[in-house]
Amino acid sequence: MLDPAAARAATISSSRNDSRGDTSMCWVSDPRNSANPYWRSEVHLLVAEGDYIVERFTASGTHRGEFMGAAPTNRTVAMPGINIFRFRDGKIVERWGNLDVLGFLVQLGVIPAPAEA
């Protein structure tokens, strides 16, 4: 995840088509977040070509505090995602990302699981 300070200097896009400076998902991995104090990210794949790096990862942590209205469950929750970073002069200048937020919210019990077809 991008550091919030770095995110302000970059163009950020997500599945919601957020625009410049978005840090909406940074709260998940912020170590000061008492709801998920042991949040970690496991990288499954990194691919680099030219000015781009693609990362496939799974972020996970233990839900130990109130989070988005959900009482603590002490369950381990996981959220897979993909980031595409564009670099210029050794710095990230753009990032596009997509996270399984629906699956994350289901794990927290904030929303019910979708019915199977």
MOPAC internal coordinates of N, CA, C and O (Angstrom, degrees):
PM7 1SCF
backbone

  N    0.0000 0     0.00 0     0.00 0    0    0    0
  C    1.4381 1     0.00 0     0.00 0    1    0    0
  C    1.5299 1   109.58 1     0.00 0    2    1    0
  O    1.2310 1   121.71 1   -27.89 1    3    2    1
  N    1.2902 1   114.32 1   152.11 1    3    2    1
  C    1.4518 1   119.17 1   178.39 1    5    3    2
  C    1.5143 1   110.90 1   -79.09 1    6    5    3
  O    1.2310 1   120.93 1   -38.19 1    7    6    5
  N    1.3030 1   115.82 1   141.81 1    7    6    5
  C    1.4484 1   121.36 1   171.03 1    9    7    6
  C    1.5269 1   107.45 1   -65.19 1   10    9    7
  O    1.2310 1   118.88 1   -41.30 1   11   10    9
  N    1.3360 1   119.74 1   138.70 1   11   10    9
  C    1.4612 1   120.30 1  -178.60 1   13   11   10
  C    1.5235 1   113.72 1   -54.30 1   14   13   11
  O    1.2310 1   119.76 1   143.84 1   15   14   13
  N    1.3235 1   118.07 1   -36.16 1   15   14   13
  C    1.4631 1   120.00 1   178.83 1   17   15   14
  C    1.5189 1   110.75 1   -66.21 1   18   17   15
  O    1.2310 1   120.38 1   140.18 1   19   18   17
  N    1.3317 1   116.88 1   -39.82 1   19   18   17
  C    1.4604 1   120.50 1   178.49 1   21   19   18
  C    1.5245 1   110.31 1   -69.18 1   22   21   19
  O    1.2310 1   120.41 1   145.17 1   23   22   21
  N    1.3190 1   116.83 1   -34.83 1   23   22   21
  C    1.4572 1   120.84 1  -178.12 1   25   23   22
  C    1.5192 1   111.77 1   -63.84 1   26   25   23
  O    1.2310 1   120.10 1   145.96 1   27   26   25
  N    1.3288 1   117.42 1   -34.04 1   27   26   25
  C    1.4695 1   119.69 1  -179.93 1   29   27   26
  C    1.5188 1   111.66 1   -64.23 1   30   29   27
  O    1.2310 1   119.95 1   153.34 1   31   30   29
  N    1.3311 1   117.70 1   -26.66 1   31   30   29
  C    1.4585 1   121.33 1  -178.10 1   33   31   30
  C    1.5210 1   111.90 1   -92.51 1   34   33   31
  O    1.2310 1   119.72 1   178.46 1   35   34   33
  N    1.3078 1   118.14 1    -1.54 1   35   34   33
  C    1.4563 1   121.99 1  -176.40 1   37   35   34
  C    1.5174 1   110.54 1  -116.65 1   38   37   35
  O    1.2310 1   120.98 1   -17.85 1   39   38   37
  N    1.3107 1   115.73 1   162.15 1   39   38   37
  C    1.4522 1   121.05 1   171.54 1   41   39   38
  C    1.5083 1   106.76 1   -92.33 1   42   41   39
  O    1.2310 1   120.68 1   -57.84 1   43   42   41
  N    1.3237 1   116.31 1   122.16 1   43   42   41
  C    1.4578 1   121.67 1  -174.20 1   45   43   42
  C    1.5223 1   108.74 1  -115.49 1   46   45   43
  O    1.2310 1   120.65 1   -46.87 1   47   46   45
  N    1.3185 1   116.36 1   133.13 1   47   46   45
  C    1.4528 1   121.33 1   174.83 1   49   47   46
  C    1.5119 1   108.50 1  -130.73 1   50   49   47
  O    1.2310 1   120.42 1   -34.29 1   51   50   49
  N    1.3184 1   116.80 1   145.71 1   51   50   49
  C    1.4574 1   120.98 1   176.85 1   53   51   50
  C    1.5135 1   107.73 1  -134.66 1   54   53   51
  O    1.2310 1   121.02 1     7.63 1   55   54   53
  N    1.3208 1   115.65 1  -172.37 1   55   54   53
  C    1.4577 1   119.34 1   179.07 1   57   55   54
  C    1.5196 1   111.52 1   -62.94 1   58   57   55
  O    1.2310 1   119.93 1   162.03 1   59   58   57
  N    1.3291 1   117.75 1   -17.97 1   59   58   57
  C    1.4706 1   121.28 1   178.70 1   61   59   58
  C    1.5216 1   111.18 1   -93.55 1   62   61   59
  O    1.2310 1   119.75 1  -172.25 1   63   62   61
  N    1.3337 1   118.09 1     7.75 1   63   62   61
  C    1.4614 1   122.92 1  -179.18 1   65   63   62
  C    1.5208 1   112.18 1    58.50 1   66   65   63
  O    1.2310 1   120.64 1  -139.41 1   67   66   65
  N    1.3352 1   116.38 1    40.59 1   67   66   65
  C    1.4562 1   120.26 1   176.07 1   69   67   66
  C    1.5210 1   109.17 1   -64.27 1   70   69   67
  O    1.2310 1   120.88 1   -21.50 1   71   70   69
  N    1.3074 1   115.92 1   158.50 1   71   70   69
  C    1.4541 1   119.16 1  -175.91 1   73   71   70
  C    1.5215 1   111.43 1  -113.40 1   74   73   71
  O    1.2310 1   120.70 1    12.62 1   75   74   73
  N    1.2953 1   116.27 1  -167.38 1   75   74   73
  C    1.4551 1   125.52 1  -171.81 1   77   75   74
  C    1.5273 1   112.93 1   -43.56 1   78   77   75
  O    1.2310 1   121.71 1   -51.15 1   79   78   77
  N    1.3395 1   114.34 1   128.85 1   79   78   77
  C    1.4465 1   120.32 1   172.69 1   81   79   78
  C    1.5155 1   116.10 1    82.36 1   82   81   79
  O    1.2310 1   119.15 1  -169.89 1   83   82   81
  N    1.3201 1   119.22 1    10.11 1   83   82   81
  C    1.4633 1   120.70 1  -178.73 1   85   83   82
  C    1.5198 1   110.72 1   -66.41 1   86   85   83
  O    1.2310 1   120.53 1   -48.52 1   87   86   85
  N    1.3114 1   116.60 1   131.48 1   87   86   85
  C    1.4681 1   121.36 1   174.57 1   89   87   86
  C    1.5222 1   109.25 1  -127.68 1   90   89   87
  O    1.2310 1   120.21 1  -150.85 1   91   90   89
  N    1.3271 1   117.21 1    29.15 1   91   90   89
  C    1.4633 1   121.01 1  -171.31 1   93   91   90
  C    1.5152 1   113.73 1   -60.69 1   94   93   91
  O    1.2310 1   118.89 1   149.88 1   95   94   93
  N    1.3217 1   119.73 1   -30.12 1   95   94   93
  C    1.4582 1   120.90 1  -179.34 1   97   95   94
  C    1.5188 1   112.54 1   -97.32 1   98   97   95
  O    1.2310 1   119.28 1   177.66 1   99   98   97
  N    1.3241 1   118.97 1    -2.34 1   99   98   97
  C    1.4684 1   120.84 1  -179.95 1  101   99   98
  C    1.5209 1   111.91 1   -63.56 1  102  101   99
  O    1.2310 1   119.35 1   151.68 1  103  102  101
  N    1.3416 1   118.85 1   -28.32 1  103  102  101
  C    1.4639 1   121.49 1  -179.45 1  105  103  102
  C    1.5105 1   111.71 1   -60.69 1  106  105  103
  O    1.2310 1   119.71 1   151.90 1  107  106  105
  N    1.3292 1   118.15 1   -28.10 1  107  106  105
  C    1.4558 1   120.29 1  -177.86 1  109  107  106
  C    1.5225 1   110.86 1   -64.14 1  110  109  107
  O    1.2310 1   120.50 1   136.39 1  111  110  109
  N    1.3313 1   116.65 1   -43.61 1  111  110  109
  C    1.4633 1   120.38 1  -174.16 1  113  111  110
  C    1.5226 1   113.33 1   -97.83 1  114  113  111
  O    1.2310 1   119.56 1   179.94 1  115  114  113
  N    1.3084 1   118.45 1    -0.06 1  115  114  113
  C    1.4644 1   121.31 1  -179.16 1  117  115  114
  C    1.5270 1   109.28 1   -66.38 1  118  117  115
  O    1.2310 1   119.90 1   -58.22 1  119  118  117
  N    1.3525 1   117.79 1   121.78 1  119  118  117
  C    1.4642 1   120.00 1  -177.88 1  121  119  118
  C    1.5230 1   113.67 1   -62.36 1  122  121  119
  O    1.2310 1   119.72 1   163.43 1  123  122  121
  N    1.3281 1   118.14 1   -16.57 1  123  122  121
  C    1.4617 1   120.93 1   177.90 1  125  123  122
  C    1.5166 1   111.52 1   -81.88 1  126  125  123
  O    1.2310 1   120.04 1   174.78 1  127  126  125
  N    1.3230 1   117.52 1    -5.22 1  127  126  125
  C    1.4498 1   122.57 1  -179.47 1  129  127  126
  C    1.5234 1   108.85 1   -75.56 1  130  129  127
  O    1.2310 1   120.10 1   -74.55 1  131  130  129
  N    1.3138 1   117.42 1   105.45 1  131  130  129
  C    1.4629 1   121.22 1  -176.07 1  133  131  130
  C    1.5269 1   112.70 1   -69.64 1  134  133  131
  O    1.2310 1   119.70 1   162.69 1  135  134  133
  N    1.3344 1   118.18 1   -17.31 1  135  134  133
  C    1.4636 1   119.88 1   178.82 1  137  135  134
  C    1.5264 1   111.50 1   -71.92 1  138  137  135
  O    1.2310 1   120.16 1   149.82 1  139  138  137
  N    1.3161 1   117.30 1   -30.18 1  139  138  137
  C    1.4658 1   122.77 1  -179.10 1  141  139  138
  C    1.5256 1   109.66 1  -134.31 1  142  141  139
  O    1.2310 1   119.61 1  -114.71 1  143  142  141
  N    1.3319 1   118.35 1    65.29 1  143  142  141
  C    1.4695 1   119.75 1  -171.52 1  145  143  142
  C    1.5286 1   114.97 1   -68.93 1  146  145  143
  O    1.2310 1   119.68 1   162.05 1  147  146  145
  N    1.3189 1   118.21 1   -17.95 1  147  146  145
  C    1.4635 1   120.39 1  -177.79 1  149  147  146
  C    1.5248 1   111.47 1  -114.47 1  150  149  147
  O    1.2310 1   120.57 1  -142.57 1  151  150  149
  N    1.3055 1   116.52 1    37.43 1  151  150  149
  C    1.4600 1   122.78 1  -178.07 1  153  151  150
  C    1.5182 1   109.54 1   -66.00 1  154  153  151
  O    1.2310 1   120.78 1   -43.99 1  155  154  153
  N    1.3473 1   116.12 1   136.01 1  155  154  153
  C    1.4497 1   120.74 1   178.07 1  157  155  154
  C    1.5153 1   108.92 1  -142.23 1  158  157  155
  O    1.2310 1   120.90 1   -15.97 1  159  158  157
  N    1.3178 1   115.89 1   164.03 1  159  158  157
  C    1.4531 1   120.98 1   179.57 1  161  159  158
  C    1.5195 1   109.15 1  -130.77 1  162  161  159
  O    1.2310 1   120.99 1   -49.76 1  163  162  161
  N    1.3183 1   115.72 1   130.24 1  163  162  161
  C    1.4576 1   121.55 1   177.79 1  165  163  162
  C    1.5229 1   108.38 1  -108.78 1  166  165  163
  O    1.2310 1   120.84 1   -58.05 1  167  166  165
  N    1.3233 1   116.01 1   121.95 1  167  166  165
  C    1.4638 1   121.12 1   179.81 1  169  167  166
  C    1.5204 1   108.48 1   -86.13 1  170  169  167
  O    1.2310 1   120.68 1   -53.72 1  171  170  169
  N    1.3292 1   116.31 1   126.28 1  171  170  169
  C    1.4603 1   122.19 1   178.90 1  173  171  170
  C    1.5222 1   111.73 1   -97.78 1  174  173  171
  O    1.2310 1   120.38 1   151.16 1  175  174  173
  N    1.3330 1   116.88 1   -28.84 1  175  174  173
  C    1.4575 1   120.22 1  -175.39 1  177  175  174
  C    1.5204 1   109.57 1  -156.75 1  178  177  175
  O    1.2310 1   120.57 1   -44.61 1  179  178  177
  N    1.3151 1   116.52 1   135.39 1  179  178  177
  C    1.4684 1   123.52 1   170.50 1  181  179  178
  C    1.5205 1   107.64 1  -128.29 1  182  181  179
  O    1.2310 1   120.77 1   -51.73 1  183  182  181
  N    1.3232 1   116.14 1   128.27 1  183  182  181
  C    1.4543 1   121.34 1   177.59 1  185  183  182
  C    1.5245 1   107.12 1  -127.88 1  186  185  183
  O    1.2310 1   120.71 1   -51.17 1  187  186  185
  N    1.3240 1   116.25 1   128.83 1  187  186  185
  C    1.4626 1   120.73 1   179.95 1  189  187  186
  C    1.5204 1   109.50 1  -120.60 1  190  189  187
  O    1.2310 1   121.33 1   -44.69 1  191  190  189
  N    1.3232 1   115.05 1   135.31 1  191  190  189
  C    1.4525 1   120.76 1   174.61 1  193  191  190
  C    1.5194 1   108.09 1  -152.60 1  194  193  191
  O    1.2310 1   120.98 1   -55.66 1  195  194  193
  N    1.3163 1   115.73 1   124.34 1  195  194  193
  C    1.4584 1   120.14 1  -178.89 1  197  195  194
  C    1.5124 1   111.03 1    59.80 1  198  197  195
  O    1.2310 1   120.61 1    54.39 1  199  198  197
  N    1.3296 1   116.43 1  -125.61 1  199  198  197
  C    1.4588 1   122.69 1  -179.56 1  201  199  198
  C    1.5243 1   113.44 1   -90.78 1  202  201  199
  O    1.2310 1   120.06 1  -171.81 1  203  202  201
  N    1.3397 1   117.49 1     8.19 1  203  202  201
  C    1.4576 1   121.12 1  -172.57 1  205  203  202
  C    1.5263 1   112.69 1  -116.75 1  206  205  203
  O    1.2310 1   121.44 1   -34.81 1  207  206  205
  N    1.3333 1   114.84 1   145.19 1  207  206  205
  C    1.4609 1   122.37 1   170.30 1  209  207  206
  C    1.5228 1   107.03 1  -130.75 1  210  209  207
  O    1.2310 1   120.84 1   -48.66 1  211  210  209
  N    1.3355 1   115.99 1   131.34 1  211  210  209
  C    1.4554 1   122.39 1   177.07 1  213  211  210
  C    1.5203 1   107.58 1  -110.21 1  214  213  211
  O    1.2310 1   120.84 1   -47.18 1  215  214  213
  N    1.3197 1   115.99 1   132.82 1  215  214  213
  C    1.4605 1   122.72 1  -178.83 1  217  215  214
  C    1.5246 1   108.95 1  -124.10 1  218  217  215
  O    1.2310 1   120.64 1   -51.57 1  219  218  217
  N    1.3378 1   116.39 1   128.43 1  219  218  217
  C    1.4590 1   121.61 1   170.57 1  221  219  218
  C    1.5188 1   106.32 1  -111.58 1  222  221  219
  O    1.2310 1   120.00 1   -51.99 1  223  222  221
  N    1.3187 1   117.61 1   128.01 1  223  222  221
  C    1.4651 1   120.96 1  -171.47 1  225  223  222
  C    1.5200 1   110.70 1  -146.19 1  226  225  223
  O    1.2310 1   121.46 1   -12.14 1  227  226  225
  N    1.3265 1   114.81 1   167.86 1  227  226  225
  C    1.4627 1   121.88 1   167.98 1  229  227  226
  C    1.5180 1   107.18 1  -129.62 1  230  229  227
  O    1.2310 1   121.10 1   -57.57 1  231  230  229
  N    1.3168 1   115.50 1   122.43 1  231  230  229
  C    1.4606 1   121.39 1   174.98 1  233  231  230
  C    1.5247 1   107.03 1   -96.10 1  234  233  231
  O    1.2310 1   120.79 1   -38.94 1  235  234  233
  N    1.3310 1   116.10 1   141.06 1  235  234  233
  C    1.4676 1   118.94 1  -179.82 1  237  235  234
  C    1.5201 1   110.08 1  -148.51 1  238  237  235
  O    1.2310 1   121.44 1   -19.95 1  239  238  237
  N    1.3053 1   114.86 1   160.05 1  239  238  237
  C    1.4568 1   120.80 1   179.00 1  241  239  238
  C    1.5132 1   109.86 1  -171.18 1  242  241  239
  O    1.2310 1   120.71 1    -1.42 1  243  242  241
  N    1.3140 1   116.24 1   178.58 1  243  242  241
  C    1.4498 1   122.14 1   179.25 1  245  243  242
  C    1.5265 1   108.87 1  -106.39 1  246  245  243
  O    1.2310 1   120.83 1   -52.77 1  247  246  245
  N    1.3077 1   116.01 1   127.23 1  247  246  245
  C    1.4698 1   122.37 1  -177.18 1  249  247  246
  C    1.5315 1   108.23 1   -79.14 1  250  249  247
  O    1.2310 1   120.56 1   -86.01 1  251  250  249
  N    1.3471 1   116.53 1    93.99 1  251  250  249
  C    1.4588 1   121.55 1  -173.42 1  253  251  250
  C    1.5285 1   114.47 1  -110.16 1  254  253  251
  O    1.2310 1   119.59 1   177.82 1  255  254  253
  N    1.2988 1   118.39 1    -2.18 1  255  254  253
  C    1.4627 1   120.97 1  -179.89 1  257  255  254
  C    1.5174 1   109.73 1  -145.91 1  258  257  255
  O    1.2310 1   120.45 1   -11.65 1  259  258  257
  N    1.3389 1   116.75 1   168.35 1  259  258  257
  C    1.4551 1   119.78 1   178.86 1  261  259  258
  C    1.5189 1   109.83 1   -57.80 1  262  261  259
  O    1.2310 1   121.14 1   -43.88 1  263  262  261
  N    1.3161 1   115.43 1   136.12 1  263  262  261
  C    1.4580 1   120.54 1  -176.88 1  265  263  262
  C    1.5164 1   108.81 1  -147.31 1  266  265  263
  O    1.2310 1   120.19 1   -61.87 1  267  266  265
  N    1.3122 1   117.25 1   118.13 1  267  266  265
  C    1.4585 1   123.39 1  -179.90 1  269  267  266
  C    1.5310 1   111.27 1    52.83 1  270  269  267
  O    1.2310 1   120.60 1  -142.72 1  271  270  269
  N    1.3241 1   116.47 1    37.28 1  271  270  269
  C    1.4458 1   121.74 1   178.51 1  273  271  270
  C    1.5195 1   114.68 1    86.13 1  274  273  271
  O    1.2310 1   120.04 1   176.06 1  275  274  273
  N    1.3295 1   117.54 1    -3.94 1  275  274  273
  C    1.4699 1   120.88 1  -179.65 1  277  275  274
  C    1.5218 1   109.54 1   -92.80 1  278  277  275
  O    1.2310 1   120.87 1   -52.86 1  279  278  277
  N    1.3242 1   115.94 1   127.14 1  279  278  277
  C    1.4707 1   120.95 1   176.20 1  281  279  278
  C    1.5299 1   109.03 1   -65.01 1  282  281  279
  O    1.2310 1   119.90 1   -27.09 1  283  282  281
  N    1.3308 1   117.79 1   152.91 1  283  282  281
  C    1.4673 1   120.67 1  -179.60 1  285  283  282
  C    1.5367 1   111.85 1   -56.76 1  286  285  283
  O    1.2310 1   121.05 1   -42.28 1  287  286  285
  N    1.3337 1   115.60 1   137.72 1  287  286  285
  C    1.4634 1   120.96 1   178.45 1  289  287  286
  C    1.5282 1   111.36 1  -112.18 1  290  289  287
  O    1.2310 1   120.21 1   164.80 1  291  290  289
  N    1.3252 1   117.21 1   -15.20 1  291  290  289
  C    1.4689 1   123.40 1  -173.65 1  293  291  290
  C    1.5235 1   111.83 1    58.56 1  294  293  291
  O    1.2310 1   120.47 1  -160.36 1  295  294  293
  N    1.3283 1   116.70 1    19.64 1  295  294  293
  C    1.4663 1   121.57 1   175.52 1  297  295  294
  C    1.5197 1   109.61 1   -90.85 1  298  297  295
  O    1.2310 1   121.06 1   -30.95 1  299  298  297
  N    1.3225 1   115.58 1   149.05 1  299  298  297
  C    1.4539 1   120.13 1   170.60 1  301  299  298
  C    1.5165 1   107.72 1   -78.24 1  302  301  299
  O    1.2310 1   120.84 1   -50.23 1  303  302  301
  N    1.3205 1   116.00 1   129.77 1  303  302  301
  C    1.4615 1   121.43 1   178.41 1  305  303  302
  C    1.5230 1   107.95 1  -119.12 1  306  305  303
  O    1.2310 1   120.91 1   -29.10 1  307  306  305
  N    1.3172 1   115.86 1   150.90 1  307  306  305
  C    1.4641 1   120.79 1  -177.93 1  309  307  306
  C    1.5249 1   109.70 1  -135.16 1  310  309  307
  O    1.2310 1   121.18 1   -31.91 1  311  310  309
  N    1.3321 1   115.35 1   148.09 1  311  310  309
  C    1.4509 1   121.07 1  -179.53 1  313  311  310
  C    1.5293 1   108.73 1  -141.02 1  314  313  311
  O    1.2310 1   120.35 1   -75.77 1  315  314  313
  N    1.3442 1   116.94 1   104.23 1  315  314  313
  C    1.4521 1   118.64 1   177.07 1  317  315  314
  C    1.5253 1   110.56 1   -74.18 1  318  317  315
  O    1.2310 1   121.04 1   -24.85 1  319  318  317
  N    1.3269 1   115.61 1   155.15 1  319  318  317
  C    1.4528 1   119.53 1   179.11 1  321  319  318
  C    1.5090 1   112.67 1  -162.65 1  322  321  319
  O    1.2310 1   121.72 1    -8.53 1  323  322  321
  N    1.3175 1   114.31 1   171.47 1  323  322  321
  C    1.4653 1   122.96 1   177.98 1  325  323  322
  C    1.5219 1   107.63 1  -134.71 1  326  325  323
  O    1.2310 1   120.55 1   -45.01 1  327  326  325
  N    1.3188 1   116.56 1   134.99 1  327  326  325
  C    1.4591 1   122.85 1   173.46 1  329  327  326
  C    1.5121 1   109.11 1  -121.77 1  330  329  327
  O    1.2310 1   120.56 1   -37.13 1  331  330  329
  N    1.3102 1   116.54 1   142.87 1  331  330  329
  C    1.4638 1   122.65 1   170.18 1  333  331  330
  C    1.5152 1   105.96 1  -121.57 1  334  333  331
  O    1.2310 1   120.78 1   -58.77 1  335  334  333
  N    1.3165 1   116.11 1   121.23 1  335  334  333
  C    1.4639 1   121.98 1  -179.21 1  337  335  334
  C    1.5272 1   109.31 1  -110.48 1  338  337  335
  O    1.2310 1   120.37 1   -40.99 1  339  338  337
  N    1.3313 1   116.90 1   139.01 1  339  338  337
  C    1.4681 1   121.83 1   170.77 1  341  339  338
  C    1.5169 1   107.56 1  -112.85 1  342  341  339
  O    1.2310 1   121.11 1   -50.00 1  343  342  341
  N    1.3136 1   115.48 1   130.00 1  343  342  341
  C    1.4589 1   122.39 1  -177.42 1  345  343  342
  C    1.5152 1   111.05 1  -107.61 1  346  345  343
  O    1.2310 1   121.07 1   -31.64 1  347  346  345
  N    1.3243 1   115.56 1   148.36 1  347  346  345
  C    1.4669 1   123.19 1   169.55 1  349  347  346
  C    1.5175 1   106.44 1  -142.92 1  350  349  347
  O    1.2310 1   120.51 1   -52.75 1  351  350  349
  N    1.3161 1   116.64 1   127.25 1  351  350  349
  C    1.4742 1   122.54 1   179.94 1  353  351  350
  C    1.5275 1   111.35 1    54.29 1  354  353  351
  O    1.2310 1   120.44 1  -141.00 1  355  354  353
  N    1.3431 1   116.76 1    39.00 1  355  354  353
  C    1.4569 1   121.30 1   176.08 1  357  355  354
  C    1.5134 1   115.20 1    77.89 1  358  357  355
  O    1.2310 1   120.07 1  -172.66 1  359  358  357
  N    1.3402 1   117.47 1     7.34 1  359  358  357
  C    1.4657 1   120.74 1  -179.32 1  361  359  358
  C    1.5169 1   109.96 1  -122.80 1  362  361  359
  O    1.2310 1   121.37 1   -31.02 1  363  362  361
  N    1.3289 1   114.99 1   148.98 1  363  362  361
  C    1.4597 1   120.12 1   175.37 1  365  363  362
  C    1.5219 1   108.15 1   -72.75 1  366  365  363
  O    1.2310 1   120.89 1   -56.77 1  367  366  365
  N    1.3427 1   115.90 1   123.23 1  367  366  365
  C    1.4620 1   119.82 1   177.98 1  369  367  366
  C    1.5265 1   112.03 1  -111.47 1  370  369  367
  O    1.2310 1   120.38 1   161.11 1  371  370  369
  N    1.3401 1   116.88 1   -18.89 1  371  370  369
  C    1.4562 1   121.10 1   174.56 1  373  371  370
  C    1.5168 1   108.77 1  -145.95 1  374  373  371
  O    1.2310 1   121.31 1   -29.71 1  375  374  373
  N    1.3333 1   115.10 1   150.29 1  375  374  373
  C    1.4660 1   121.33 1   175.26 1  377  375  374
  C    1.5167 1   108.14 1  -145.16 1  378  377  375
  O    1.2310 1   121.18 1   -48.08 1  379  378  377
  N    1.3231 1   115.35 1   131.92 1  379  378  377
  C    1.4522 1   121.93 1   171.64 1  381  379  378
  C    1.5126 1   106.03 1  -117.96 1  382  381  379
  O    1.2310 1   119.90 1   -45.02 1  383  382  381
  N    1.3077 1   117.79 1   134.98 1  383  382  381
  C    1.4513 1   119.96 1  -178.04 1  385  383  382
  C    1.5094 1   112.51 1  -144.70 1  386  385  383
  O    1.2310 1   121.67 1   -24.69 1  387  386  385
  N    1.3228 1   114.42 1   155.31 1  387  386  385
  C    1.4471 1   120.86 1   176.17 1  389  387  386
  C    1.5211 1   107.70 1  -142.64 1  390  389  387
  O    1.2310 1   120.80 1   -49.88 1  391  390  389
  N    1.3209 1   116.07 1   130.12 1  391  390  389
  C    1.4609 1   122.83 1  -179.54 1  393  391  390
  C    1.5263 1   109.29 1  -122.65 1  394  393  391
  O    1.2310 1   120.40 1   -27.37 1  395  394  393
  N    1.3211 1   116.84 1   152.63 1  395  394  393
  C    1.4594 1   121.27 1   175.46 1  397  395  394
  C    1.5258 1   108.85 1   -82.25 1  398  397  395
  O    1.2310 1   121.15 1  -107.47 1  399  398  397
  N    1.3214 1   115.41 1    72.53 1  399  398  397
  C    1.4632 1   120.86 1  -178.29 1  401  399  398
  C    1.5250 1   110.73 1   -68.38 1  402  401  399
  O    1.2310 1   119.73 1   143.82 1  403  402  401
  N    1.3290 1   118.12 1   -36.18 1  403  402  401
  C    1.4699 1   120.66 1   178.11 1  405  403  402
  C    1.5282 1   110.26 1   -59.00 1  406  405  403
  O    1.2310 1   120.50 1   130.59 1  407  406  405
  N    1.3319 1   116.65 1   -49.41 1  407  406  405
  C    1.4642 1   120.03 1   178.96 1  409  407  406
  C    1.5199 1   112.17 1   -60.85 1  410  409  407
  O    1.2310 1   120.61 1   142.50 1  411  410  409
  N    1.3377 1   116.43 1   -37.50 1  411  410  409
  C    1.4570 1   122.21 1   179.17 1  413  411  410
  C    1.5284 1   110.48 1   -63.55 1  414  413  411
  O    1.2310 1   120.39 1   133.43 1  415  414  413
  N    1.3290 1   116.85 1   -46.57 1  415  414  413
  C    1.4615 1   121.08 1  -179.58 1  417  415  414
  C    1.5217 1   111.86 1   -66.58 1  418  417  415
  O    1.2310 1   120.07 1   145.67 1  419  418  417
  N    1.3363 1   117.46 1   -34.33 1  419  418  417
  C    1.4665 1   120.86 1   175.14 1  421  419  418
  C    1.5209 1   109.58 1   -64.24 1  422  421  419
  O    1.2310 1   120.01 1   134.92 1  423  422  421
  N    1.3389 1   117.59 1   -45.08 1  423  422  421
  C    1.4644 1   121.26 1   179.27 1  425  423  422
  C    1.5275 1   111.78 1   -59.60 1  426  425  423
  O    1.2310 1   120.33 1   143.85 1  427  426  425
  N    1.3304 1   116.97 1   -36.15 1  427  426  425
  C    1.4657 1   121.23 1   179.28 1  429  427  426
  C    1.5281 1   111.81 1   -76.05 1  430  429  427
  O    1.2310 1   120.32 1   164.38 1  431  430  429
  N    1.3211 1   116.99 1   -15.62 1  431  430  429
  C    1.4532 1   120.29 1  -177.02 1  433  431  430
  C    1.5136 1   113.38 1    82.33 1  434  433  431
  O    1.2310 1   120.32 1  -166.68 1  435  434  433
  N    1.3369 1   116.99 1    13.32 1  435  434  433
  C    1.4570 1   121.25 1  -179.96 1  437  435  434
  C    1.5203 1   110.34 1   -72.99 1  438  437  435
  O    1.2310 1   120.39 1   145.38 1  439  438  437
  N    1.3357 1   116.86 1   -34.62 1  439  438  437
  C    1.4665 1   122.14 1   177.28 1  441  439  438
  C    1.5347 1   108.01 1  -133.89 1  442  441  439
  O    1.2310 1   120.21 1   -24.85 1  443  442  441
  N    1.3359 1   117.21 1   155.15 1  443  442  441
  C    1.4614 1   119.00 1   178.73 1  445  443  442
  C    1.5199 1   111.28 1   -75.28 1  446  445  443
  O    1.2310 1   120.79 1   -24.27 1  447  446  445
  N    1.3236 1   116.10 1   155.73 1  447  446  445
  C    1.4532 1   121.11 1   176.70 1  449  447  446
  C    1.5241 1   108.93 1   -65.94 1  450  449  447
  O    1.2310 1   120.06 1   -37.89 1  451  450  449
  N    1.3349 1   117.49 1   142.11 1  451  450  449
  C    1.4755 1   119.68 1   177.42 1  453  451  450
  C    1.5311 1   110.34 1   -62.68 1  454  453  451
  O    1.2310 1   120.91 1   -34.14 1  455  454  453
  N    1.3030 1   115.87 1   145.86 1  455  454  453
  C    1.4655 1   120.74 1   177.74 1  457  455  454
  C    1.5211 1   109.36 1   -69.69 1  458  457  455
  O    1.2310 1   120.96 1   -37.78 1  459  458  457
  N    1.3235 1   115.78 1   142.22 1  459  458  457
  C    1.4577 1   119.84 1   178.20 1  461  459  458
  C    1.5158 1   109.72 1   -75.00 1  462  461  459
  O    1.2310 1   121.28 1   -34.80 1  463  462  461
  N    1.3369 1   115.16 1   145.20 1  463  462  461
  C    1.4692 1   120.20 1  -178.72 1  465  463  462
  C    1.5075 1   111.14 1   -81.32 1  466  465  463
  O    1.2310 1   120.10 1   180.00 1  467  466  465

